Amino acid sequence: MKIIDGTGAVLGRLASFAAKEALKGEDIVIVNCNEIIISGNKKTTEREFFEKRHRHGHSQKGPIHSKVSERMVKRTIRGMLPNYREGRGRVAFKKIMCYNKAPEEYAEKKKIEMKVEKLKYSKVEDFKK
């Protein structure tokens, strides 16, 4: 089992790492999902996210994108898996767990840190407006 600390990590890099490890058969736990950063221009990223959130038509039709930070991270990882609905992609997707804070059972265990310094970014939490 690998525990990844999301504090200061870039969303895309963390997601690709988690997807590769899950495909290898590892159980992945990502903690502090609300502290993960999204690199790039804040205005453009925000606009793209809001357009994506409001793109669905009738209220009973999808796809509906969540505002909750751990679900945003899990959906990003899902996009990097091959066919998440069946086969090895589905098995790998079930091995990934995301949390906003570290649960007690993972609080004291060793975590993988993926911090990046000096980057234009906005936090996942900024998209909850």
MARFIVO-696404 format. One record per residue (C-alpha): x, y, z. Coordinates in steps of 0.2 Angstrom, whole numbers, plus 5000, padded with zeros to 4 digits. Layout:
BEGIN
+------+------+------+
!    x !    y !    z !
+------+------+------+
!    X !    Y !    Z !
...
+------+------+------+
//
This chain:
BEGIN
+------+------+------+
!    x !    y !    z !
+------+------+------+
! 5000 ! 5000 ! 5000 !
! 5007 ! 5017 ! 4995 !
! 5001 ! 5033 ! 5004 !
! 5003 ! 5049 ! 4994 !
! 5002 ! 5066 ! 5003 !
! 4994 ! 5078 ! 4991 !
! 5001 ! 5094 ! 5000 !
! 5009 ! 5105 ! 4986 !
! 5008 ! 5091 ! 4973 !
! 5003 ! 5095 ! 4955 !
! 4986 ! 5086 ! 4950 !
! 4992 ! 5079 ! 4934 !
! 5008 ! 5072 ! 4940 !
! 5000 ! 5065 ! 4955 !
! 4986 ! 5057 ! 4945 !
! 4998 ! 5049 ! 4932 !
! 5009 ! 5042 ! 4946 !
! 4994 ! 5035 ! 4955 !
! 4986 ! 5027 ! 4939 !
! 5002 ! 5018 ! 4935 !
! 5004 ! 5011 ! 4952 !
! 4986 ! 5005 ! 4953 !
! 4988 ! 4997 ! 4936 !
! 5003 ! 4987 ! 4944 !
! 4992 ! 4981 ! 4957 !
! 4996 ! 4993 ! 4972 !
! 4983 ! 5000 ! 4984 !
! 4984 ! 5019 ! 4983 !
! 4978 ! 5031 ! 4997 !
! 4979 ! 5049 ! 4993 !
! 4977 ! 5061 ! 5008 !
! 4976 ! 5080 ! 5009 !
! 4967 ! 5081 ! 4992 !
! 4961 ! 5099 ! 4996 !
! 4979 ! 5104 ! 4996 !
! 4983 ! 5098 ! 4978 !
! 4987 ! 5112 ! 4966 !
! 4982 ! 5114 ! 4948 !
! 4996 ! 5122 ! 4937 !
! 4993 ! 5134 ! 4924 !
! 4984 ! 5151 ! 4922 !
! 4970 ! 5153 ! 4935 !
! 4957 ! 5162 ! 4925 !
! 4958 ! 5149 ! 4910 !
! 4958 ! 5134 ! 4922 !
! 4943 ! 5141 ! 4932 !
! 4933 ! 5146 ! 4916 !
! 4936 ! 5128 ! 4908 !
! 4930 ! 5120 ! 4925 !
! 4915 ! 5130 ! 4926 !
! 4910 ! 5127 ! 4907 !
! 4912 ! 5109 ! 4910 !
! 4901 ! 5109 ! 4926 !
! 4887 ! 5118 ! 4917 !
! 4888 ! 5109 ! 4900 !
! 4875 ! 5095 ! 4905 !
! 4858 ! 5098 ! 4897 !
! 4842 ! 5092 ! 4906 !
! 4843 ! 5089 ! 4925 !
! 4843 ! 5070 ! 4923 !
! 4857 ! 5069 ! 4910 !
! 4875 ! 5069 ! 4914 !
! 4890 ! 5070 ! 4914 !
! 4890 ! 5080 ! 4930 !
! 4907 ! 5085 ! 4937 !
! 4908 ! 5086 ! 4956 !
! 4915 ! 5101 ! 4966 !
! 4921 ! 5090 ! 4980 !
! 4940 ! 5090 ! 4979 !
! 4943 ! 5071 ! 4983 !
! 4931 ! 5067 ! 4969 !
! 4939 ! 5079 ! 4957 !
! 4956 ! 5070 ! 4960 !
! 4948 ! 5053 ! 4958 !
! 4940 ! 5058 ! 4942 !
! 4957 ! 5064 ! 4935 !
! 4965 ! 5048 ! 4939 !
! 4950 ! 5039 ! 4931 !
! 4954 ! 5048 ! 4915 !
! 4971 ! 5041 ! 4915 !
! 4966 ! 5023 ! 4917 !
! 4962 ! 5011 ! 4902 !
! 4943 ! 5008 ! 4901 !
! 4938 ! 5011 ! 4919 !
! 4922 ! 5002 ! 4917 !
! 4928 ! 4984 ! 4914 !
! 4944 ! 4974 ! 4914 !
! 4960 ! 4979 ! 4922 !
! 4955 ! 4998 ! 4922 !
! 4941 ! 4994 ! 4934 !
! 4951 ! 4983 ! 4945 !
! 4964 ! 4997 ! 4946 !
! 4951 ! 5011 ! 4949 !
! 4944 ! 5001 ! 4964 !
! 4962 ! 5001 ! 4972 !
! 4962 ! 5020 ! 4973 !
! 4956 ! 5029 ! 4989 !
! 4956 ! 5048 ! 4991 !
! 4953 ! 5059 ! 5007 !
! 4953 ! 5077 ! 5011 !
! 4962 ! 5074 ! 5028 !
! 4972 ! 5059 ! 5033 !
! 4961 ! 5046 ! 5043 !
! 4968 ! 5040 ! 5059 !
! 4974 ! 5024 ! 5052 !
! 4985 ! 5033 ! 5039 !
! 4990 ! 5048 ! 5050 !
! 5006 ! 5041 ! 5057 !
! 5012 ! 5030 ! 5042 !
! 5026 ! 5035 ! 5030 !
! 5019 ! 5045 ! 5015 !
! 5026 ! 5049 ! 4998 !
! 5028 ! 5068 ! 4995 !
! 5027 ! 5075 ! 4978 !
! 5030 ! 5094 ! 4982 !
! 5034 ! 5106 ! 4968 !
! 5041 ! 5123 ! 4971 !
! 5040 ! 5139 ! 4960 !
! 5025 ! 5136 ! 4949 !
! 5009 ! 5146 ! 4944 !
! 4995 ! 5137 ! 4952 !
! 4978 ! 5137 ! 4960 !
! 4972 ! 5125 ! 4973 !
! 4958 ! 5113 ! 4970 !
! 4949 ! 5121 ! 4984 !
! 4947 ! 5137 ! 4974 !
! 4935 ! 5129 ! 4962 !
! 4921 ! 5126 ! 4976 !
! 4913 ! 5143 ! 4972 !
+------+------+------+
//
